[in-house]
Amino acid sequence: MPYFPSPTPGPSVSIYYIDESPPSSTPTHTCLLIPGITCDLSDWSWQVPFLLSKGFRVVTPDPRGQGRSSAPPTAVDEGIYTPENLSSDLSALLAHLDITSNVIVIGHSLGTCTSVHLAATNPDLVVGLVLLDPLHSMSSATCDELFSDPATTMQNLMVNFAAKGLVPIPPLGPEWDWHTTWIQRRGMAMDPSSIGAMTYACWTNKNGLGRKEVAMELSKGVKAKRLTLGCSEYWVGTDREMGVETVTVEGVGHWFHHVKAQETNKILEGWLEREGFC
């Protein structure tokens, strides 16, 4: 299995990844797919065949602490699981694969923090940035109110989402019970210290990229063409303020790219073609 030893300073970390290309063409662009917290590269199983069919090379990693990649135990404020470190891991992985240009980064949920950082700090590498339910919908004031105590971060997050009608896993009917169980069991398999450190890095930390104001400031360095998709207007509002093209896929919750995969892929296809990526 392909593992990449990340050179990012700190504990030794190996990044598991899959690198795929269409069998009958030489891709000009690479899609890097970054999953959200508690998830892994299998989150993109609904998008990988579609992207390969459009002629893209597709790289799907398990970020540090997730899936098959290394998960060093840590204190919440130690800084091992910051979006900056995850971004460093993935930029090094791309260099290892000799991918130095024409990258389209697609990130979901917490993975959007890493995606924005990667695009902003590598403007010559990243030409496209697609965010699904970007984490930075919450202001710093909201983050201070909900996430000042790392021990209650996840509980407060769920309460906040429920109050807004944004529960990440809505009732989809019995035929989707397997999906809810699958999402939950992957979270149960993660080291709680990793989850705590990730949420601390994004929301509790005053400079966390899950904070609206911080993300908007960093986004000034993004030169890539952009698209943002969300499961409601709440999730896309910040990016719309920044003049980013936004689309909502409503009624099925946070993993809309699974539940409404064909609709999501059709939106991606239209944008990729309009921007001249395929």
C-alpha beads as a LAMMPS data file, in Angstrom:
LAMMPS data file: protein, C-alpha beads

278 atoms
277 bonds

1 atom types
1 bond types

-500.0 500.0 xlo xhi
-500.0 500.0 ylo yhi
-500.0 500.0 zlo zhi

Masses

1 110.0

Atoms # bond

1 1 1 0.000 0.000 0.000
2 1 1 1.334 3.509 -0.813
3 1 1 2.483 5.443 2.233
4 1 1 4.342 8.755 2.128
5 1 1 6.615 9.746 5.059
6 1 1 5.754 13.410 5.558
7 1 1 8.706 15.778 6.110
8 1 1 6.528 18.166 8.142
9 1 1 8.310 18.931 11.459
10 1 1 7.020 17.110 14.543
11 1 1 6.189 13.477 15.216
12 1 1 6.830 10.993 12.426
13 1 1 3.746 10.762 10.201
14 1 1 3.041 8.481 7.244
15 1 1 0.309 9.565 4.834
16 1 1 -1.708 6.859 3.083
17 1 1 -2.895 7.810 -0.395
18 1 1 -4.227 6.490 -3.692
19 1 1 -2.997 7.970 -6.992
20 1 1 -5.131 7.197 -10.055
21 1 1 -5.167 8.248 -13.702
22 1 1 -7.422 7.473 -16.662
23 1 1 -6.058 4.455 -18.552
24 1 1 -6.423 5.948 -22.026
25 1 1 -5.181 9.535 -21.679
26 1 1 -2.453 11.700 -20.172
27 1 1 -4.097 14.108 -17.702
28 1 1 -3.235 17.795 -17.790
29 1 1 -4.795 18.487 -14.371
30 1 1 -4.810 16.700 -11.026
31 1 1 -7.681 16.699 -8.518
32 1 1 -6.588 16.461 -4.867
33 1 1 -9.541 15.394 -2.687
34 1 1 -9.414 16.212 1.046
35 1 1 -12.047 14.671 3.384
36 1 1 -13.542 16.168 6.536
37 1 1 -12.935 15.306 10.188
38 1 1 -13.429 11.624 11.173
39 1 1 -13.576 10.721 7.468
40 1 1 -11.077 9.171 5.056
41 1 1 -10.340 8.873 1.361
42 1 1 -13.328 6.560 0.844
43 1 1 -15.506 9.675 1.281
44 1 1 -14.782 10.472 -2.356
45 1 1 -15.888 7.123 -3.794
46 1 1 -18.851 8.905 -5.420
47 1 1 -16.600 11.466 -7.149
48 1 1 -13.446 9.529 -8.145
49 1 1 -14.967 7.547 -11.076
50 1 1 -16.622 10.714 -12.382
51 1 1 -13.372 12.728 -12.257
52 1 1 -11.390 9.937 -13.901
53 1 1 -13.997 9.779 -16.666
54 1 1 -13.437 13.508 -17.282
55 1 1 -9.710 12.909 -17.796
56 1 1 -8.293 14.014 -14.450
57 1 1 -5.519 12.427 -12.438
58 1 1 -7.001 11.921 -8.956
59 1 1 -5.027 11.835 -5.691
60 1 1 -6.976 10.888 -2.564
61 1 1 -5.053 10.986 0.743
62 1 1 -6.009 10.099 4.291
63 1 1 -4.944 13.240 6.213
64 1 1 -2.825 12.700 9.314
65 1 1 -4.909 11.288 12.148
66 1 1 -7.505 9.841 9.778
67 1 1 -8.046 6.559 7.969
68 1 1 -4.857 4.566 7.441
69 1 1 -2.479 7.493 8.023
70 1 1 -0.479 7.931 11.235
71 1 1 -2.284 9.350 14.255
72 1 1 0.234 10.454 16.913
73 1 1 -1.516 11.007 20.281
74 1 1 -1.445 14.627 21.346
75 1 1 -2.662 17.315 23.708
76 1 1 -5.393 19.454 22.125
77 1 1 -3.187 22.547 21.951
78 1 1 0.045 20.876 20.835
79 1 1 -0.421 21.882 17.196
80 1 1 0.135 18.510 15.539
81 1 1 -3.213 18.515 13.713
82 1 1 -3.443 22.086 12.455
83 1 1 -4.693 22.758 8.916
84 1 1 -1.259 24.270 8.302
85 1 1 0.459 20.954 9.090
86 1 1 -2.076 18.970 7.063
87 1 1 -1.495 21.364 4.161
88 1 1 2.262 20.899 4.485
89 1 1 1.834 17.110 4.395
90 1 1 -0.179 17.271 1.192
91 1 1 1.969 19.807 -0.653
92 1 1 4.960 17.555 0.090
93 1 1 3.011 14.532 -1.151
94 1 1 2.245 16.286 -4.438
95 1 1 5.923 17.194 -4.849
96 1 1 6.829 13.557 -4.144
97 1 1 4.466 12.537 -6.965
98 1 1 6.111 15.145 -9.246
99 1 1 2.894 17.168 -9.438
100 1 1 4.026 20.795 -9.592
101 1 1 1.158 22.612 -11.346
102 1 1 -2.474 22.460 -12.485
103 1 1 -3.928 21.103 -9.231
104 1 1 -7.624 21.427 -8.416
105 1 1 -8.170 21.024 -4.668
106 1 1 -11.587 19.753 -3.557
107 1 1 -12.236 19.723 0.204
108 1 1 -15.178 18.892 2.467
109 1 1 -16.002 20.219 5.957
110 1 1 -12.867 20.439 8.128
111 1 1 -10.878 19.523 5.026
112 1 1 -11.815 22.927 3.602
113 1 1 -9.485 24.608 6.127
114 1 1 -6.568 22.598 4.756
115 1 1 -7.776 23.277 1.199
116 1 1 -7.845 27.070 1.638
117 1 1 -4.398 27.054 3.257
118 1 1 -2.945 24.877 0.500
119 1 1 -4.361 27.130 -2.222
120 1 1 -3.320 30.376 -0.533
121 1 1 0.260 29.270 0.170
122 1 1 0.821 27.528 -3.183
123 1 1 -0.622 29.891 -5.813
124 1 1 1.561 28.468 -8.594
125 1 1 0.414 24.926 -7.798
126 1 1 -3.337 25.261 -7.209
127 1 1 -5.432 26.522 -10.124
128 1 1 -8.861 25.485 -8.828
129 1 1 -10.452 25.377 -5.363
130 1 1 -13.790 23.688 -4.647
131 1 1 -15.163 23.738 -1.097
132 1 1 -18.070 21.620 0.159
133 1 1 -19.736 22.950 3.346
134 1 1 -16.718 25.124 4.247
135 1 1 -16.027 25.192 7.945
136 1 1 -15.454 28.937 8.084
137 1 1 -19.151 29.814 8.161
138 1 1 -18.833 30.726 11.865
139 1 1 -17.570 34.072 13.118
140 1 1 -14.851 34.376 15.752
141 1 1 -17.477 35.572 18.245
142 1 1 -19.504 32.388 17.674
143 1 1 -16.377 30.250 17.994
144 1 1 -15.466 31.927 21.290
145 1 1 -18.986 31.285 22.565
146 1 1 -19.211 27.629 21.532
147 1 1 -15.665 26.300 21.503
148 1 1 -13.690 27.916 24.314
149 1 1 -13.654 24.576 26.174
150 1 1 -12.264 21.772 23.944
151 1 1 -14.034 19.171 26.096
152 1 1 -17.455 20.408 24.959
153 1 1 -16.597 21.413 21.377
154 1 1 -18.272 18.514 19.562
155 1 1 -21.367 18.604 21.786
156 1 1 -21.777 22.351 21.274
157 1 1 -21.247 21.964 17.549
158 1 1 -24.083 19.448 17.271
159 1 1 -26.391 21.623 19.390
160 1 1 -25.580 24.659 17.233
161 1 1 -26.256 22.757 14.016
162 1 1 -29.496 21.311 15.377
163 1 1 -30.710 24.781 16.394
164 1 1 -30.205 25.963 12.808
165 1 1 -31.761 22.860 11.294
166 1 1 -28.332 21.822 10.067
167 1 1 -27.855 18.447 11.754
168 1 1 -25.038 16.878 9.666
169 1 1 -26.785 13.480 9.344
170 1 1 -30.521 14.076 8.751
171 1 1 -33.039 11.229 8.656
172 1 1 -32.878 10.054 5.046
173 1 1 -35.087 6.991 5.310
174 1 1 -34.312 3.353 6.099
175 1 1 -32.457 2.837 2.831
176 1 1 -29.740 5.216 4.092
177 1 1 -29.351 3.792 7.617
178 1 1 -26.119 2.106 6.486
179 1 1 -24.681 5.498 5.560
180 1 1 -25.380 7.041 8.971
181 1 1 -23.806 4.015 10.670
182 1 1 -20.775 4.172 8.368
183 1 1 -20.169 7.860 9.140
184 1 1 -20.533 7.315 12.882
185 1 1 -18.337 4.207 13.061
186 1 1 -15.444 5.920 11.309
187 1 1 -15.582 8.637 13.938
188 1 1 -15.610 6.005 16.681
189 1 1 -12.452 4.496 15.179
190 1 1 -10.463 7.715 15.528
191 1 1 -8.252 8.603 18.476
192 1 1 -10.287 11.125 20.546
193 1 1 -7.134 13.182 21.121
194 1 1 -6.800 13.686 17.367
195 1 1 -10.420 14.823 17.058
196 1 1 -9.985 17.206 19.982
197 1 1 -6.787 18.634 18.509
198 1 1 -8.382 19.182 15.102
199 1 1 -11.397 21.017 16.472
200 1 1 -9.155 23.074 18.779
201 1 1 -6.901 24.045 15.864
202 1 1 -9.813 25.170 13.693
203 1 1 -12.209 26.824 16.156
204 1 1 -10.791 27.295 19.669
205 1 1 -7.472 28.700 18.492
206 1 1 -7.835 32.450 17.890
207 1 1 -6.029 32.020 14.563
208 1 1 -8.000 28.923 13.571
209 1 1 -8.987 28.653 9.914
210 1 1 -12.499 27.559 10.909
211 1 1 -13.101 31.177 11.955
212 1 1 -14.753 33.369 9.341
213 1 1 -12.517 36.396 9.741
214 1 1 -9.296 34.358 9.719
215 1 1 -10.313 32.389 6.637
216 1 1 -11.394 35.525 4.778
217 1 1 -8.023 37.136 5.429
218 1 1 -6.099 34.075 4.245
219 1 1 -8.365 33.778 1.203
220 1 1 -6.969 37.052 -0.110
221 1 1 -3.929 35.008 -1.158
222 1 1 -5.976 32.501 -3.170
223 1 1 -5.466 33.077 -6.887
224 1 1 -7.246 29.898 -7.999
225 1 1 -10.655 29.800 -9.647
226 1 1 -13.240 28.963 -6.993
227 1 1 -16.551 27.204 -6.442
228 1 1 -18.330 26.570 -3.140
229 1 1 -21.149 24.075 -2.591
230 1 1 -23.236 23.801 0.557
231 1 1 -26.160 21.853 1.980
232 1 1 -27.837 25.168 2.856
233 1 1 -27.398 28.910 2.450
234 1 1 -25.740 28.998 5.881
235 1 1 -22.708 27.077 4.628
236 1 1 -22.043 29.195 1.538
237 1 1 -22.686 32.668 2.949
238 1 1 -19.103 33.564 3.832
239 1 1 -17.776 32.615 0.412
240 1 1 -20.587 34.476 -1.329
241 1 1 -19.505 37.590 0.611
242 1 1 -16.075 37.124 -0.967
243 1 1 -17.553 36.971 -4.471
244 1 1 -17.114 33.213 -4.881
245 1 1 -19.580 31.314 -7.086
246 1 1 -21.843 29.281 -4.769
247 1 1 -24.448 26.538 -5.224
248 1 1 -26.632 24.751 -2.664
249 1 1 -27.630 21.072 -2.705
250 1 1 -30.370 21.066 -0.093
251 1 1 -32.450 18.576 1.861
252 1 1 -29.928 15.794 2.509
253 1 1 -27.433 17.240 4.981
254 1 1 -23.678 17.488 5.290
255 1 1 -22.725 14.538 3.059
256 1 1 -24.736 15.727 0.067
257 1 1 -21.909 14.665 -2.257
258 1 1 -22.796 11.071 -1.292
259 1 1 -26.578 11.245 -1.058
260 1 1 -27.003 13.426 -4.143
261 1 1 -23.823 12.365 -5.916
262 1 1 -25.185 12.722 -9.448
263 1 1 -26.440 16.249 -8.798
264 1 1 -23.174 17.229 -7.114
265 1 1 -21.081 15.763 -9.923
266 1 1 -23.198 17.545 -12.527
267 1 1 -22.528 20.867 -10.804
268 1 1 -18.807 20.070 -10.687
269 1 1 -18.840 19.056 -14.349
270 1 1 -20.430 22.325 -15.440
271 1 1 -17.941 24.394 -13.458
272 1 1 -14.887 22.388 -14.576
273 1 1 -15.930 22.751 -18.207
274 1 1 -16.710 26.483 -17.936
275 1 1 -13.320 27.130 -16.351
276 1 1 -11.523 25.171 -19.073
277 1 1 -10.207 22.403 -16.834
278 1 1 -11.657 19.621 -18.979

Bonds

1 1 1 2
2 1 2 3
3 1 3 4
4 1 4 5
5 1 5 6
6 1 6 7
7 1 7 8
8 1 8 9
9 1 9 10
10 1 10 11
11 1 11 12
12 1 12 13
13 1 13 14
14 1 14 15
15 1 15 16
16 1 16 17
17 1 17 18
18 1 18 19
19 1 19 20
20 1 20 21
21 1 21 22
22 1 22 23
23 1 23 24
24 1 24 25
25 1 25 26
26 1 26 27
27 1 27 28
28 1 28 29
29 1 29 30
30 1 30 31
31 1 31 32
32 1 32 33
33 1 33 34
34 1 34 35
35 1 35 36
36 1 36 37
37 1 37 38
38 1 38 39
39 1 39 40
40 1 40 41
41 1 41 42
42 1 42 43
43 1 43 44
44 1 44 45
45 1 45 46
46 1 46 47
47 1 47 48
48 1 48 49
49 1 49 50
50 1 50 51
51 1 51 52
52 1 52 53
53 1 53 54
54 1 54 55
55 1 55 56
56 1 56 57
57 1 57 58
58 1 58 59
59 1 59 60
60 1 60 61
61 1 61 62
62 1 62 63
63 1 63 64
64 1 64 65
65 1 65 66
66 1 66 67
67 1 67 68
68 1 68 69
69 1 69 70
70 1 70 71
71 1 71 72
72 1 72 73
73 1 73 74
74 1 74 75
75 1 75 76
76 1 76 77
77 1 77 78
78 1 78 79
79 1 79 80
80 1 80 81
81 1 81 82
82 1 82 83
83 1 83 84
84 1 84 85
85 1 85 86
86 1 86 87
87 1 87 88
88 1 88 89
89 1 89 90
90 1 90 91
91 1 91 92
92 1 92 93
93 1 93 94
94 1 94 95
95 1 95 96
96 1 96 97
97 1 97 98
98 1 98 99
99 1 99 100
100 1 100 101
101 1 101 102
102 1 102 103
103 1 103 104
104 1 104 105
105 1 105 106
106 1 106 107
107 1 107 108
108 1 108 109
109 1 109 110
110 1 110 111
111 1 111 112
112 1 112 113
113 1 113 114
114 1 114 115
115 1 115 116
116 1 116 117
117 1 117 118
118 1 118 119
119 1 119 120
120 1 120 121
121 1 121 122
122 1 122 123
123 1 123 124
124 1 124 125
125 1 125 126
126 1 126 127
127 1 127 128
128 1 128 129
129 1 129 130
130 1 130 131
131 1 131 132
132 1 132 133
133 1 133 134
134 1 134 135
135 1 135 136
136 1 136 137
137 1 137 138
138 1 138 139
139 1 139 140
140 1 140 141
141 1 141 142
142 1 142 143
143 1 143 144
144 1 144 145
145 1 145 146
146 1 146 147
147 1 147 148
148 1 148 149
149 1 149 150
150 1 150 151
151 1 151 152
152 1 152 153
153 1 153 154
154 1 154 155
155 1 155 156
156 1 156 157
157 1 157 158
158 1 158 159
159 1 159 160
160 1 160 161
161 1 161 162
162 1 162 163
163 1 163 164
164 1 164 165
165 1 165 166
166 1 166 167
167 1 167 168
168 1 168 169
169 1 169 170
170 1 170 171
171 1 171 172
172 1 172 173
173 1 173 174
174 1 174 175
175 1 175 176
176 1 176 177
177 1 177 178
178 1 178 179
179 1 179 180
180 1 180 181
181 1 181 182
182 1 182 183
183 1 183 184
184 1 184 185
185 1 185 186
186 1 186 187
187 1 187 188
188 1 188 189
189 1 189 190
190 1 190 191
191 1 191 192
192 1 192 193
193 1 193 194
194 1 194 195
195 1 195 196
196 1 196 197
197 1 197 198
198 1 198 199
199 1 199 200
200 1 200 201
201 1 201 202
202 1 202 203
203 1 203 204
204 1 204 205
205 1 205 206
206 1 206 207
207 1 207 208
208 1 208 209
209 1 209 210
210 1 210 211
211 1 211 212
212 1 212 213
213 1 213 214
214 1 214 215
215 1 215 216
216 1 216 217
217 1 217 218
218 1 218 219
219 1 219 220
220 1 220 221
221 1 221 222
222 1 222 223
223 1 223 224
224 1 224 225
225 1 225 226
226 1 226 227
227 1 227 228
228 1 228 229
229 1 229 230
230 1 230 231
231 1 231 232
232 1 232 233
233 1 233 234
234 1 234 235
235 1 235 236
236 1 236 237
237 1 237 238
238 1 238 239
239 1 239 240
240 1 240 241
241 1 241 242
242 1 242 243
243 1 243 244
244 1 244 245
245 1 245 246
246 1 246 247
247 1 247 248
248 1 248 249
249 1 249 250
250 1 250 251
251 1 251 252
252 1 252 253
253 1 253 254
254 1 254 255
255 1 255 256
256 1 256 257
257 1 257 258
258 1 258 259
259 1 259 260
260 1 260 261
261 1 261 262
262 1 262 263
263 1 263 264
264 1 264 265
265 1 265 266
266 1 266 267
267 1 267 268
268 1 268 269
269 1 269 270
270 1 270 271
271 1 271 272
272 1 272 273
273 1 273 274
274 1 274 275
275 1 275 276
276 1 276 277
277 1 277 278
